Every structure is written in structure tokens, then in C-alpha cells.
Amino acid sequence: MFSLTAHGAAEEVGRSAFVLDFGEKFLLDYGIKLNPESVDYPLEINEHVKAVILSHAHLDHSGLLPYFYKKSECLSFMTQPTLDISDVLWKDSIKIAEFEGMAPKYNKAEIERTHRYNFVAPYKKELHLTKEVSLEFFDAGHILGSALTKLTFNDKSFLYTGDYKLEETRLHKGCDMSVGKVDYVMIESTYGDRIHPNRKDVEKRFCESVQETINSGGWAIVPVLAVGRSQEVLDVLSNYHIDADIYLDGMGKQMAEIYIKHSDLIKDPKQLKRALNDAIWVKGQSGRKKALKKPCIIVTTSGMMKGGPVVGYLEKLINDPRSKIHLTSYQAEGTPGRMLMDEGKVPFGKDGSIIKPLCKYEKFEFSAHPSQEEMLKSLKAWDPKKVFLVHGDKKVMPVFKKKIESTLGIETVVLQMGKKIEFD
């Protein structure tokens, strides 16, 4: 008899953390949930864990790992890009917490301690974690280094998707489906109730909007997630030959260097390098002043417009009716980006006054997650005997569960926080 317990990401998006018991216990991801004014952490792990496995570097999957290593001495397994990106994000989390007057959950010394237990694993190489349990990573197509995790116990196999993307994007070919026999699948369900628009149509509409903004004498502001989305947006703009200078600001610059380092994992590395080289990398306030001298494209963090260089640009351009905000990322509840989309208003200035911007704005669906259609296609190919749903909104997951069972006839369980599910 095996068991699975959700310590986070159960009927919610964020703070992924799951304990899989195959006789030995394995921790799958250990992330945080960033709220507008607070941080949610997963339930404490008070049991002996044989190994930790990280699916990818986004903070909602990796963000609490250094805290785990305050006490633990087990190995953690991840791809090299996941380690490289996570390391930057962990150190940045300390800076942000200190800047906001919060006590960080870990310090730089504990990050260094974490590194002592990291074991870097490539894709498609079977590793034996114990005499009975083996691990194999497959490219998940979500961001650089993201992995589908396949764990095999004797003749039983368990697949954890983490965040993944089946269809190809500008940067990635889509997840590697050649995982072989699968008995159980724990799958994300972020968009389990909807279909995404055609990606090429989205790219075309986005670039047309950017060019129209420039042609009207305005600035095209593109708030982006530092990991993945900033690189993808630059690639898209370069491919469409937008007639304007393109500036890259914020943490996306550090992440771009990591993408270049691991460009062999990118679908078209030459095109990505060309896009990154063509962009003007902003250095300090002088670079930002230069970007504001004439209409251009500003690709900058943060993607939800909460903090980061985007705030400074908006202070200058938010009341310019010629300019436009091009949102390309998921907008969490309570963030300025979500408020803009839902109410047409944003907090502005040091006092946080709520104003209605005069500049234009529009949301473009550049999702790195699978649609309901993609997930059903994946599950049909894997053909497990049982499915566990995680990482989805409480209203979305029952819809997806019903769709899986009615379409594919596979028993599906929605994991609940702290509740152990047993299976064999």
C-alpha cells in the first residue's frame, strides 16, 4: 500500500509540496505561495524524507527548499537549470523580505548548505534512489529545466507532472511524452476548465498591438515574469521584426544569461540568442531614462506589476493615452495587474491611491501551462489507472475531475490539504 499527502497546492495554486510514500518517503517540490501582502507556506514536514525532488525552479515549487535544509540532510534531485535558476530566486527572496521588513525563512548560509545536498540529474537517465525506487526526469516543456518526474517502485510507476506544457511554444518543443508505462499520475490542473487560444494567433495579435502603440507615438510596456516569459517575449518580438528599440529590464537579465548558458535545451537557440543580443539591456537609472526618451518597447519585471522596474516606468507613462500596457502573465488576485484587468484601475504612487490609467491595456494569453484539452490528451496517452489532481483552483478541479472521468473513464482524486490518500 502506497500513500500520497498534500502539504500544499491542494485545491489552490501555489506552495506545491507532496509526500509520496513508497515504503520510503519522497518530497515532491517544496514551494511557497506569494500573496499581495503575505506569504503562505506548506504544512511542516515532520517525518523522515529519503529524498527531495524539484520539478522546476518557480518559487511556488522551489521557494522553501533552503528552509527544509535547516534540519534535513537528505539529497535533493533536480536538473542543472533548475538549480541555477532556483539559486538566483532564493537569494532574491532574502533581499525582498529584508526590503519589505519581513524576517526571511532562511539566510545565505542555509542556501549554501542546501547546495551541499543537491544532486543534478539530466533528462532521461534512470537514477536509483533506493534498492527498490528509481527516478527519471523528462523535459516538461514549461520553463528551462522543468521536468516530469517518473518514480518507479518495483513494477509500479508514478508520474508527477509538476507544471508542464504539451504543445510547443516559441522556446520549447513541448513536454517529452516518452515516459513509458505509468500506473499513477499526479497532474497540475491550473487550466482544467478551459481551452487556450491558438498561440500563433496570440503572438501575431500581441506584436500588432505593440507596433500600433509605437506607430501612435507611445511606449509599449510589457510586464513579464523573469523566468521564461521575458525570454519568450523577446524571441517573439524579434521574430516579428518590430520596428522599435526593445529594452530588457529587471531580473529577466539574469535569467537570460542562464538561458544562454543552457541554450542546448531551447528549441531554436540561435534565434533566442539573436533576440537577447538585439535587446538593449538596461543598466541602472541612466538606462531607464534613456528608454523613456523616445517611443520603444520595455520588457520588464514584475509580470503582475507588483514591484520591480515596471513600477517606475508606469509612474511616467500611466497617464499617456498613446502608451499601452501589454500583460503577458497570469495575474494573481490582489495584484495591480489583476485589478487593472478586473476593474480598470491600479494603485499608484507612494500612498497607493487607486487611479484609472489613461494609457491603454490588454491581456495576452501566453500560458506555459496546458489547457484542459492538452491535459486530456496527455492522460489518454499515459493511460494510468488513477489520477491525482493538484495545483488548481478549488472551483476548477471538480470540473476537470468530472471531465477526466466522463471522457477517459479514469478514477480521479482531488487531493486535500493534509489528508493522506492510500492506493496500491
ABEGO torsion letter per residue (X at the ends): XBBBBBABGBGBBEGBBBBBBAGBBBBBEBBBBBBAABBBBBBBBABBBABBBBABABAAAAAAAAAAAAABABBBBBBAAAAAAAAAAAAAAAAAAAAAGBBBABBAAAAAAAAAABBBBBBGBBBBABAABBBBBBBAGABBGBBBBBBBBEABBBBBAEBBBABBBAABAEBBABAEBBABBBBBAAAAABBBBBAAAAAAAAAAAAAAAAAAGBBBBBBBBABGAAAAAAAAAAAAGBBBBBBBBEAAAAAAAAAAAAAAABABAAAAAAAAAABBBBBEAAAAAAAAABBBBBBBOBAAGBEEAAAAAAAAAAABAABBBBBABBBBBGBAAAAAAAAGBBBBEAAGBBBBBABBBBBBBBBABBBAAAAAAAAAAAGBABBBBBGBBAAAAAAAAAAAAAAAGBBBBBBBBGBBBBBX
